């Protein structure tokens, strides 16, 4: 059994162990999302997240046991995300897993959230093949050389905003909903990605930088001279009204209040293209540099259809195999944590219940 509470999703999963020659069986994967709770704030509030984990975790545990049709005493090991993430959130899942492990005398495994994403493209398989992995989520963007289970080398990482943060912050500038990635992708489908020439930062570096993209959009908006009116297609909590606009400084007013839907679509398409271009270019360059014939991709941002299309085309062009995590495994979930824990347990690894959470836990030194 695994628990995932690193940010704003509470998740519990139960995975039946296979062996080195047969695949495992996912008995249940339960997720309680807090998007509605945080949307009104335009981002995740740690205190709100941890309080919701306390409420949701017991219910999910009970539901998971019922759905899997197993008694908790039958569970062979307990795992939880130990980092990176929000300290007050990580503490909830880790404390529950540790308590259960102690109470039932079973092994406890502290799992790195990023390793869960890293291994998720291989979910259900018995072997992790060497690959160059792009992990691209809300708070993390990195390329990782995977030699085998536990043998990882970080090739490139974000030096400021991650791709998911760039989507969220740009969407906020445009007055779109939270989370920003799906909102920008939705509007981008009707847009012209070539209309606005937005920056692709640090093209010669293996690292990523997206803060310049957000800044470029911020300074582009006044030049377009669009007068705000009433925002449309937003949730009730996020809708901008004329009264709220009157209380804002001109520089704070949402561009998404514009009556030019085509302009919004073109901006979203241009922003999306700038992010996708950087992710694809650096991933392919890293794979070629390290002579890897398999690229994997995971994390919430990897659900973006344009990213999936472009990286698939680039891999095909360069004769590289591509393996992506299933969409349901891309956002935060406990199934990927259970899978990572199962692989580690099979290889003789376990953790001490005295091991502390680490909000800044590194994937590799």
Secondary structure as UniProt FT lines:
FT   STRAND          2..4
FT   STRAND          9..16
FT   STRAND          25..33
FT   HELIX           35..39
FT   TURN            40..42
FT   HELIX           46..68
FT   HELIX           72..74
FT   STRAND          77..83
FT   HELIX           87..104
FT   STRAND          107..112
FT   HELIX           113..120
FT   TURN            121..124
FT   STRAND          131..136
FT   STRAND          141..148
FT   TURN            149..150
FT   STRAND          151..158
FT   HELIX           163..173
FT   TURN            174..175
FT   HELIX           180..188
FT   TURN            189..190
FT   TURN            193..194
FT   TURN            203..204
FT   HELIX           211..223
FT   TURN            224..225
FT   TURN            236..238
FT   HELIX           242..246
FT   HELIX           250..252
FT   HELIX           255..257
FT   HELIX           261..289
FT   TURN            290..291
FT   STRAND          294..298
FT   HELIX           300..303
FT   HELIX           305..317
FT   TURN            318..319
FT   STRAND          321..324
FT   HELIX           327..330
FT   HELIX           335..346
FT   TURN            347..348
FT   TURN            353..354
FT   TURN            359..360
//
